[in-house]
């Protein structure tokens, strides 16, 4: 989803929100933390997961832009 230039993407494992600059400010491990009470954005042990989510988000954004007339 997108709101005012910020984006959020989720899947069964993670939920991530990024600001207008593309920096993750929210990342939740939905498996280990189903209540989403511990923000792990920026933690070294989640860097690969954060990068993978960011890549998927960019793919989704580019797909949606290609569909516009």
Secondary structure as the mmCIF struct_conf table of DSSP 4:
data_model
#
loop_
_struct_conf.conf_type_id
_struct_conf.id
_struct_conf.beg_label_comp_id
_struct_conf.beg_label_asym_id
_struct_conf.beg_label_seq_id
_struct_conf.end_label_comp_id
_struct_conf.end_label_asym_id
_struct_conf.end_label_seq_id
STRN STRN1 UNK A 2 UNK A 3
TURN_TY1_P TURN_TY1_P1 UNK A 4 UNK A 5
STRN STRN2 UNK A 6 UNK A 10
BEND BEND1 UNK A 12 UNK A 13
STRN STRN3 UNK A 14 UNK A 18
TURN_TY1_P TURN_TY1_P2 UNK A 20 UNK A 21
BEND BEND2 UNK A 22 UNK A 22
STRN STRN4 UNK A 24 UNK A 29
TURN_TY1_P TURN_TY1_P3 UNK A 30 UNK A 32
TURN_TY1_P TURN_TY1_P4 UNK A 34 UNK A 35
BEND BEND3 UNK A 38 UNK A 38
TURN_TY1_P TURN_TY1_P5 UNK A 41 UNK A 42
HELX_RH_3T_P HELX_RH_3T_P1 UNK A 44 UNK A 46
HELX_RH_AL_P HELX_RH_AL_P1 UNK A 47 UNK A 67
#
